[in-house]
Amino acid sequence: MIPLALTANDAAAVAIVVAVLLLVVVAALRLARKRRAAPEAPPRAAPPAAPPPERLARGATEEDAAAALRRAHREAPPPVAPAPPPPSAGPAAPAEDREALEARRKEEYRRKKEAERLEKERRAAERAEEEQRARAEAERQAREAEEARRRAEEEARRRAEAEAGKTLAAGLEKTRGGFMARLNALFAGGKVVDDSVLADLEEVLFTADIGVKTATRLLESAREKVRRKELSDPERLKAALREEIARILDLAATGGAAAPLAVGEARPWVVMVVGVNGSGKTTTVGKLAAKLQGGGHKVLLGAGDTFRAAAGEQLEVWAERVSAPIVRGKEGADPAAVCFEAVQRGAQEGVDVVLCDTAGRLHTKTPLMEELKKVQRVIGKAAAGAPHEVLLVLDATNGQNAIAQARQFHEALGVTGIALTKLDGTAKGGVIIGICDELRIPVRYVGVGERVADLKPFSPREFVEALFE
């Protein structure tokens, strides 16, 4: 193998290439150290690479290599300056971070407290709203309860009024506006009681439908007290009249004191109800049945009014209303036979009271009064001792004529009690005083309205108080 001899030019070219390679290696090492020291710094531009060796090896001289290197340096882009470090990279970055962190924490704390305050206010508002709703609901319930209580009280009051019916004072309102109004006018003004006052009193009494006999009796009693100088002023005279009327109505002196219908020991207890047409006899029978049923007595009705049109139907309506059995005959049938059958059925069924309605015949027709006597006798054959009560129904609007009716019925049948009806529709309520005074028959009931409760047991004391109020 023949060794090749290097020329001086070749040796120079090799030396240049080696130098360039060393420069490249040194540059690479420095770049690697800078990257490890500052990763974020951009890398420096590498120096231009030396021309390839083959280009220098072809007759290039050392001067040519140096010129090529200088040219490569001139053509290379300028080095890029590294970007400035972020604030945190400098020495003041830790302090600024702490301030920002503290400010952020304070802001978060403020927001948290604000949220808690808003939540607290919201809950408080909800509680207040709930309490307000609860109060409103409680008030509404209280109002409803109060309204319900008032309605119940009003209903109870109306029911009590319906059950109690009209008061006797209300029933005597028209009578007070007639007889008693004139009497009060006579006593007004503080007049001295003398003959002129007694003369005026006489006129008032004789026109008061209390009857001539009763009016004369009251007037003589007043004159006697004036003569004895027991009465010196109108008020004392009025008090004396009131006391005398109360004594007449009481009937205590004759043993016939007024009292409602009493059911005796006999079974059935038979009540014969009599009266003229239009006096309210059949209605009174129905109301009595309701009262007796309410008192615990078993009642049977006898439709003895077989002549008046629809009398039987009217009594049937009452029988259905009070749930009481009824005995009816055909229209025009014998009233005595119907009453006889009613009493017999009452005895068989064990009823307590038999109420026998009768034909309402005029008291001036003697044959018709004889017919009532026949009914009374036939009832006595159906049950021993019957009828136990003969109740006469009188219309108060008839005034003094009612006294005449009572007298003739009493003479024919022996009336044991009176029911005075329609007292609320007349100013002639004073007739009751004449009936008690002349006939000494106790008044059992007074009628002051249409309802069952408006048929009231008669109380002499209550009547006088209502009359003179």
DRENGUDO-7422 format. One line per field, with one value per residue (C-alpha): residue number from 1; x, y, z; residue in three letters. Coordinates in Angstrom, 1 decimal. Layout:
% residues N
i = (NUM ...)
xx = (X ...)
yy = (Y ...)
zz = (Z ...)
aa = (ala ...)
% end
This chain:
% residues 469
i = (1 2 3 4 5 6 7 8 9 10 11 12 13 14 15 16 17 18 19 20 21 22 23 24 25 26 27 28 29 30 31 32 33 34 35 36 37 38 39 40 41 42 43 44 45 46 47 48 49 50 51 52 53 54 55 56 57 58 59 60 61 62 63 64 65 66 67 68 69 70 71 72 73 74 75 76 77 78 79 80 81 82 83 84 85 86 87 88 89 90 91 92 93 94 95 96 97 98 99 100 101 102 103 104 105 106 107 108 109 110 111 112 113 114 115 116 117 118 119 120 121 122 123 124 125 126 127 128 129 130 131 132 133 134 135 136 137 138 139 140 141 142 143 144 145 146 147 148 149 150 151 152 153 154 155 156 157 158 159 160 161 162 163 164 165 166 167 168 169 170 171 172 173 174 175 176 177 178 179 180 181 182 183 184 185 186 187 188 189 190 191 192 193 194 195 196 197 198 199 200 201 202 203 204 205 206 207 208 209 210 211 212 213 214 215 216 217 218 219 220 221 222 223 224 225 226 227 228 229 230 231 232 233 234 235 236 237 238 239 240 241 242 243 244 245 246 247 248 249 250 251 252 253 254 255 256 257 258 259 260 261 262 263 264 265 266 267 268 269 270 271 272 273 274 275 276 277 278 279 280 281 282 283 284 285 286 287 288 289 290 291 292 293 294 295 296 297 298 299 300 301 302 303 304 305 306 307 308 309 310 311 312 313 314 315 316 317 318 319 320 321 322 323 324 325 326 327 328 329 330 331 332 333 334 335 336 337 338 339 340 341 342 343 344 345 346 347 348 349 350 351 352 353 354 355 356 357 358 359 360 361 362 363 364 365 366 367 368 369 370 371 372 373 374 375 376 377 378 379 380 381 382 383 384 385 386 387 388 389 390 391 392 393 394 395 396 397 398 399 400 401 402 403 404 405 406 407 408 409 410 411 412 413 414 415 416 417 418 419 420 421 422 423 424 425 426 427 428 429 430 431 432 433 434 435 436 437 438 439 440 441 442 443 444 445 446 447 448 449 450 451 452 453 454 455 456 457 458 459 460 461 462 463 464 465 466 467 468 469)
xx = (0.0 1.4 1.0 -0.5 1.4 -0.7 0.0 0.2 -3.2 -4.8 -3.4 -4.7 -8.2 -8.3 -7.2 -10.0 -12.6 -11.5 -11.6 -15.1 -16.2 -14.7 -16.6 -19.8 -19.3 -18.5 -21.5 -23.7 -22.4 -23.0 -26.5 -27.3 -26.0 -28.2 -31.3 -30.7 -30.2 -33.2 -35.7 -38.0 -35.4 -35.5 -32.4 -29.7 -29.2 -26.5 -23.5 -23.6 -22.2 -19.0 -19.0 -18.9 -15.3 -15.6 -16.0 -12.8 -10.9 -11.0 -8.1 -9.5 -6.9 -7.0 -7.9 -10.9 -12.0 -11.8 -13.7 -16.4 -16.7 -17.0 -19.6 -21.6 -21.6 -22.8 -25.7 -26.9 -30.0 -29.4 -29.7 -33.1 -33.0 -34.5 -38.1 -38.2 -39.0 -42.5 -43.1 -42.9 -39.4 -38.0 -37.2 -40.5 -42.8 -43.4 -44.6 -46.9 -48.4 -49.0 -50.9 -53.0 -53.7 -54.7 -56.9 -58.5 -59.1 -60.6 -62.9 -63.9 -64.6 -66.6 -68.7 -69.2 -70.4 -72.6 -74.1 -74.7 -76.3 -78.6 -79.5 -80.2 -82.4 -84.2 -84.9 -86.0 -88.3 -89.7 -90.3 -92.0 -94.1 -95.0 -95.9 -98.0 -99.8 -100.3 -101.8 -104.0 -105.1 -105.8 -107.7 -109.7 -110.5 -111.4 -113.7 -115.3 -115.7 -117.3 -119.6 -120.5 -121.2 -123.3 -125.2 -125.7 -126.9 -129.2 -130.5 -131.0 -132.8 -135.1 -135.7 -136.4 -138.8 -140.4 -140.8 -141.9 -144.1 -145.3 -145.3 -148.6 -147.6 -147.3 -150.7 -152.3 -150.8 -154.1 -156.0 -153.6 -154.1 -157.8 -159.2 -155.9 -154.9 -158.1 -157.7 -154.1 -155.2 -157.8 -155.1 -152.6 -151.9 -152.0 -155.7 -157.5 -159.9 -163.3 -166.8 -165.8 -162.9 -165.2 -167.7 -165.0 -163.9 -167.5 -167.6 -164.3 -165.3 -168.7 -167.2 -164.3 -166.0 -165.6 -169.3 -171.8 -171.8 -168.0 -167.8 -170.3 -168.5 -165.2 -166.7 -168.5 -165.3 -163.5 -166.3 -166.3 -162.6 -162.9 -165.6 -163.4 -160.7 -158.4 -157.7 -156.4 -154.7 -155.2 -152.1 -153.6 -156.9 -155.2 -153.4 -156.7 -158.3 -155.3 -155.6 -159.3 -158.9 -156.1 -158.5 -161.3 -159.0 -157.4 -160.7 -159.0 -161.9 -164.2 -161.7 -161.6 -158.1 -156.9 -154.6 -153.7 -155.3 -154.3 -154.4 -155.9 -155.6 -158.3 -157.2 -158.0 -158.5 -161.2 -161.4 -164.5 -163.7 -166.7 -167.3 -169.0 -167.9 -164.8 -163.6 -160.5 -161.7 -160.1 -156.8 -156.9 -157.4 -154.3 -152.2 -153.3 -152.3 -148.8 -148.4 -149.6 -147.4 -144.5 -145.3 -144.9 -148.6 -149.9 -152.8 -155.6 -157.8 -161.5 -162.8 -166.3 -166.9 -168.5 -170.6 -168.2 -166.4 -162.8 -162.9 -161.7 -158.9 -157.8 -157.6 -155.8 -153.0 -152.5 -152.5 -149.7 -147.8 -147.8 -147.7 -150.9 -153.6 -157.0 -160.5 -162.6 -166.1 -167.7 -168.8 -172.2 -171.8 -173.1 -170.6 -171.5 -170.7 -167.3 -166.4 -167.7 -165.4 -162.4 -162.8 -163.1 -160.1 -158.2 -159.0 -158.0 -154.7 -153.8 -153.6 -153.4 -155.6 -158.4 -159.3 -162.7 -163.4 -167.1 -169.4 -169.1 -172.8 -174.2 -175.1 -178.5 -179.7 -181.2 -181.4 -177.7 -177.0 -179.0 -176.8 -173.8 -175.5 -176.0 -172.3 -171.5 -173.8 -172.4 -168.8 -169.9 -171.1 -167.8 -165.8 -167.0 -166.8 -166.0 -165.7 -163.4 -162.9 -165.3 -163.1 -164.9 -163.0 -164.0 -163.0 -161.8 -162.7 -166.4 -166.1 -169.1 -170.8 -168.2 -169.6 -173.0 -171.6 -169.8 -172.9 -175.1 -172.4 -171.9 -175.6 -175.9 -172.7 -171.1 -167.9 -164.8 -162.3 -162.0 -159.5 -159.6 -158.2 -157.2 -156.3 -153.6 -156.0 -158.4 -158.6 -161.3 -159.0 -160.7 -163.5 -161.6 -162.2 -166.0 -165.9 -164.0 -166.2 -169.6 -169.2 -166.4 -164.9 -161.1 -159.4 -157.0 -155.3 -155.0 -154.1 -151.8 -150.7 -150.6 -147.8 -148.2 -146.2 -148.6 -151.3 -150.2 -151.3 -153.2 -151.5 -153.7 -150.6 -148.9 -152.1 -152.5 -148.8 -149.1 -152.3 -151.1 -147.5)
yy = (0.0 3.3 6.1 9.2 12.4 15.3 18.6 21.8 22.8 19.6 19.8 23.3 22.2 19.4 21.7 24.1 21.4 20.1 23.6 24.1 20.8 21.7 25.0 23.2 20.8 23.7 25.6 22.5 22.0 25.6 25.5 22.4 24.0 27.1 25.0 23.1 26.5 28.3 25.9 28.7 30.8 30.4 28.7 30.8 30.6 28.2 29.6 28.9 25.6 25.4 24.5 20.9 19.4 18.2 21.8 22.9 19.9 20.8 23.2 25.6 27.4 28.5 31.9 30.5 28.7 31.8 33.8 31.2 31.2 34.9 34.8 32.2 34.4 37.4 35.4 33.9 35.5 37.7 36.0 36.3 38.0 35.9 36.9 38.8 36.5 36.5 38.6 35.5 34.9 38.1 38.6 40.6 37.8 36.0 39.1 40.1 36.5 36.7 40.0 38.7 35.5 37.5 39.8 36.8 35.2 38.4 38.7 35.0 35.6 38.7 36.9 34.0 36.4 38.2 34.9 33.9 37.2 36.9 33.4 34.4 37.3 34.9 32.4 35.2 36.5 33.0 32.6 36.0 35.1 31.7 33.3 35.8 33.1 31.2 34.3 34.9 31.3 31.4 34.7 33.1 30.1 32.3 34.4 31.2 29.8 33.1 33.2 29.5 30.3 33.3 31.2 28.5 31.0 32.6 29.2 28.2 31.5 31.0 27.4 28.5 31.2 28.6 26.2 28.9 30.7 34.2 35.7 36.4 40.1 40.0 38.3 41.0 43.9 44.8 44.5 46.9 49.3 49.3 48.8 49.3 52.3 54.1 53.1 54.4 57.7 58.1 57.7 59.9 63.5 63.1 63.7 63.6 60.6 62.1 61.5 62.6 60.2 57.4 58.3 58.1 54.7 53.4 54.3 52.5 49.4 49.0 49.3 46.9 43.6 42.3 42.1 44.3 42.2 42.3 45.9 46.8 44.7 46.5 49.9 49.3 48.0 51.2 53.5 51.8 52.3 56.0 56.5 55.0 57.4 54.5 55.8 59.3 59.3 57.5 55.2 53.8 53.3 51.5 49.2 48.4 47.5 45.3 43.5 42.9 41.5 39.1 37.8 37.2 35.3 33.2 31.6 30.4 31.3 28.9 26.0 26.3 27.8 28.0 25.2 23.5 20.2 17.5 13.8 11.8 8.1 6.7 5.1 6.3 9.8 11.2 14.8 16.0 19.3 21.5 24.9 26.8 26.8 28.9 29.1 27.1 23.9 21.3 23.2 23.3 19.5 19.1 21.4 19.7 16.3 17.7 19.0 15.7 13.7 15.9 15.3 11.5 10.6 8.3 10.1 9.0 11.4 10.9 12.9 13.5 16.6 14.7 17.5 20.3 19.9 18.8 18.7 15.1 15.8 18.7 16.5 13.8 16.3 17.0 13.2 12.7 15.7 14.4 10.7 9.9 7.4 8.7 7.3 8.7 8.1 8.8 12.3 12.8 9.8 9.8 11.9 9.9 6.6 7.9 9.1 5.8 3.8 6.1 5.6 1.8 1.6 3.8 1.3 -1.7 -0.1 1.2 4.9 7.5 10.2 10.2 13.7 13.7 16.5 17.3 19.2 22.9 23.7 27.1 27.5 29.0 25.8 23.7 20.5 20.7 21.2 18.1 16.3 17.2 15.9 12.6 12.4 13.0 10.2 7.7 8.5 7.6 4.2 3.5 4.2 4.7 8.3 9.6 12.2 13.3 16.8 18.9 21.6 24.6 26.5 30.2 32.8 35.9 38.1 37.5 39.6 39.6 37.1 34.5 34.9 34.0 31.0 29.8 30.1 28.0 25.3 25.1 24.7 21.9 20.0 21.1 22.7 21.9 24.2 26.8 27.4 31.0 31.3 34.2 36.4 38.1 39.2 41.3 44.1 42.2 40.1 41.5 39.0 36.4 38.5 38.3 34.5 33.8 36.2 35.2 31.4 30.5 28.2 27.9 29.0 26.2 27.7 30.8 30.9 33.8 32.4 29.6 27.4 24.6 26.6 29.5 27.6 28.5 27.3 30.2 31.9 34.6 36.4 36.5 37.6 40.5 41.6 41.5 43.4 46.2 46.4)
zz = (0.0 -1.0 1.5 0.3 1.0 2.1 0.6 2.5 1.2 2.2 5.7 6.1 4.9 7.4 10.1 9.3 9.2 12.6 14.0 12.7 14.2 17.6 17.4 16.7 19.6 22.0 20.9 21.4 24.9 25.8 24.4 26.5 29.7 29.0 28.5 31.7 33.6 32.1 30.4 29.5 27.7 23.9 22.4 20.8 17.1 16.2 14.4 10.8 9.9 8.2 4.6 3.9 3.9 0.4 -0.8 1.1 0.0 -3.6 -3.8 -1.2 0.9 4.5 3.4 1.5 4.6 6.7 4.2 4.0 7.8 7.8 5.1 7.0 10.1 8.0 6.4 9.8 11.4 14.4 17.7 19.4 22.8 25.6 26.7 30.0 32.9 34.5 37.5 39.8 38.4 40.0 43.6 44.3 43.0 46.3 48.1 45.3 45.3 49.1 48.7 45.9 47.8 50.9 48.9 47.2 50.6 52.0 49.0 49.4 53.1 52.4 49.8 52.2 54.9 52.5 51.3 54.9 55.7 52.7 53.6 57.2 55.9 53.5 56.3 58.6 55.9 55.3 59.0 59.2 56.2 57.7 61.0 59.2 57.3 60.5 62.2 59.2 59.2 63.0 62.5 59.7 61.8 64.7 62.4 61.0 64.5 65.7 62.7 63.3 66.9 66.0 63.4 66.0 68.5 66.0 64.9 68.5 69.2 66.2 67.2 70.8 69.5 67.2 70.1 72.5 70.0 70.5 74.0 75.7 75.7 71.9 71.7 73.7 71.8 70.1 73.3 75.0 72.0 72.7 76.2 78.0 75.9 76.9 80.5 80.5 78.9 81.7 84.4 82.7 83.8 87.5 87.8 91.2 91.4 91.6 90.2 86.7 86.6 87.8 85.1 82.4 83.9 83.7 79.9 79.3 81.2 79.6 76.1 76.8 75.9 79.4 79.9 81.7 84.8 85.1 84.3 86.9 89.5 88.8 88.8 92.2 93.7 92.6 93.9 97.3 97.7 96.6 99.2 101.8 100.6 99.9 96.4 96.0 92.6 89.3 89.7 92.9 91.1 88.3 90.7 92.4 89.1 88.3 91.6 91.2 87.6 88.8 91.5 89.0 86.6 89.3 90.3 93.4 95.6 93.7 93.5 89.7 89.4 85.8 84.8 81.5 80.5 83.0 82.0 84.8 85.8 83.5 80.3 77.8 79.1 76.8 75.8 74.0 72.1 71.2 69.8 67.0 63.3 62.7 66.3 65.5 67.1 64.7 64.7 68.5 68.6 66.4 68.5 71.7 70.2 69.4 73.0 74.6 72.3 73.2 76.9 76.4 76.0 73.3 71.5 69.2 67.3 66.6 63.5 64.9 62.7 59.8 58.4 57.7 54.3 54.6 58.4 58.4 55.9 58.1 61.1 59.1 58.3 62.0 62.7 60.2 61.5 65.1 64.1 65.9 64.7 63.7 63.4 60.6 59.3 56.0 55.2 56.8 59.1 62.7 64.8 67.9 66.2 65.1 68.6 70.1 67.7 68.5 72.3 71.9 69.7 72.2 74.9 72.8 71.7 75.2 74.2 76.9 75.5 72.9 71.5 69.9 67.5 67.1 64.7 65.0 65.2 66.0 69.7 68.8 67.0 69.8 67.8 67.1 70.8 71.5 68.9 71.0 74.1 72.3 71.4 75.0 76.1 73.5 74.6 78.1 77.0 75.3 78.5 82.0 83.2 79.7 78.5 81.3 79.9 77.8 76.3 74.7 72.0 71.8 69.2 71.1 68.1 69.0 72.1 74.4 72.1 73.2 76.7 75.5 73.6 76.7 78.8 76.5 75.9 79.6 80.3 77.7 78.3 81.5 80.1 82.2 80.4 77.8 75.0 73.8 70.3 67.9 70.9 68.8 66.1 68.2 70.7 72.6 74.7 77.8 77.1 79.1 82.3 81.7 81.0 84.2 86.3 85.0 84.4 86.8 84.1 84.1 80.9 79.9 76.9 74.9 71.2 70.0 66.6 64.1 65.4 67.9 70.5 70.0 71.9 75.4 78.9 80.4 83.4 85.1 86.6 83.2 81.5 83.9 83.6 79.8 79.9 82.2 81.0)
aa = (met ile pro leu ala leu thr ala asn asp ala ala ala val ala ile val val ala val leu leu leu val val val ala ala leu arg leu ala arg lys arg arg ala ala pro glu ala pro pro arg ala ala pro pro ala ala pro pro pro glu arg leu ala arg gly ala thr glu glu asp ala ala ala ala leu arg arg ala his arg glu ala pro pro pro val ala pro ala pro pro pro pro ser ala gly pro ala ala pro ala glu asp arg glu ala leu glu ala arg arg lys glu glu tyr arg arg lys lys glu ala glu arg leu glu lys glu arg arg ala ala glu arg ala glu glu glu gln arg ala arg ala glu ala glu arg gln ala arg glu ala glu glu ala arg arg arg ala glu glu glu ala arg arg arg ala glu ala glu ala gly lys thr leu ala ala gly leu glu lys thr arg gly gly phe met ala arg leu asn ala leu phe ala gly gly lys val val asp asp ser val leu ala asp leu glu glu val leu phe thr ala asp ile gly val lys thr ala thr arg leu leu glu ser ala arg glu lys val arg arg lys glu leu ser asp pro glu arg leu lys ala ala leu arg glu glu ile ala arg ile leu asp leu ala ala thr gly gly ala ala ala pro leu ala val gly glu ala arg pro trp val val met val val gly val asn gly ser gly lys thr thr thr val gly lys leu ala ala lys leu gln gly gly gly his lys val leu leu gly ala gly asp thr phe arg ala ala ala gly glu gln leu glu val trp ala glu arg val ser ala pro ile val arg gly lys glu gly ala asp pro ala ala val cys phe glu ala val gln arg gly ala gln glu gly val asp val val leu cys asp thr ala gly arg leu his thr lys thr pro leu met glu glu leu lys lys val gln arg val ile gly lys ala ala ala gly ala pro his glu val leu leu val leu asp ala thr asn gly gln asn ala ile ala gln ala arg gln phe his glu ala leu gly val thr gly ile ala leu thr lys leu asp gly thr ala lys gly gly val ile ile gly ile cys asp glu leu arg ile pro val arg tyr val gly val gly glu arg val ala asp leu lys pro phe ser pro arg glu phe val glu ala leu phe glu)
% end
